[in-house]
Amino acid sequence: MRTISLKLPPDLDRRLTDLAAQRGLSRSAILREALESFAKGSADSVTARAGELVGSLEGPRDLSMSARHMRGYGR
């Protein structure tokens, strides 16, 4: 891979470091992902952007199918 240099303001540098630590990736990997996403236009769905949050909560799958939750709706 080719190496490039880049200057970041301190706040952005800190955020990059924190994000890399949270995701268990290198700072370079985070920047490569960001550039790829930017270059392709990143028209991801909300579900795709939510990533690991999707399905992480417990409860009924669809409240609209529960008579208890729909009681009184539309009145």
N, C-alpha and C positions, 0 to 999 in steps of 0.2 A: 504494500500500500504506500501511497505517496503521503508524505508528512506536510502539513501546512501549519502556519502560526496564526494566532488569533488573539486579539486583545479584548478582554471583558471587564466591565465595571465590577468593582468589588461585590456588590449585591448579587449580580448575576452569576458571578463566579461561585459565591456561597451557595446559591440555589442549585447550580449545576452539581456541586459537590454533594449536597444533601440528597438530590434526586438520584445520583449515581449510587450513593450508599443505600438508600431505600430500596432501589431496584436490584442491587447486587451486581451492577455493571460498572464498567470503567467510564470515566468522563468522556473518553473518545467514542465509546459505543453509544452513549446518550446523544452526543452531537451528531453522529452518523445517522441515527434513527430520526432525529429532528430534521436534518437536511433532506433525507429521503422523503419524509412525510411532506415537507414543504415543496419539494421538487415535483411530486406527483399530484399536488393540489389538495391532498388530504381531505377528501369528501367522505370520511368515515361516518358510519351511523352513530347515533347516541349510544346504542348498545356496545358497539366496538370501542368507542371512547371510554365507556365505563369499565371495560376490561374485567379485571378480577373482582370488581364489586358485584357484577351480575351474578345472581344466585347466592350471594353470601349471607342473605338474611333468611330467617325462618318465618313461616306463616303460610297462610293459604296462597296458592299460586295466583288465583284470579278472583278478586273480591266480587266482581260483577256476576259470578256464577253462584254466589252464596245468597240464598233467600234472606238470611238474617241481615246481611249488609245492604241488600237492595230494598228492604222494607221501608215504605214511605217515599221511595225515590220517585220524583216526577209529580208529586202532589203540590 
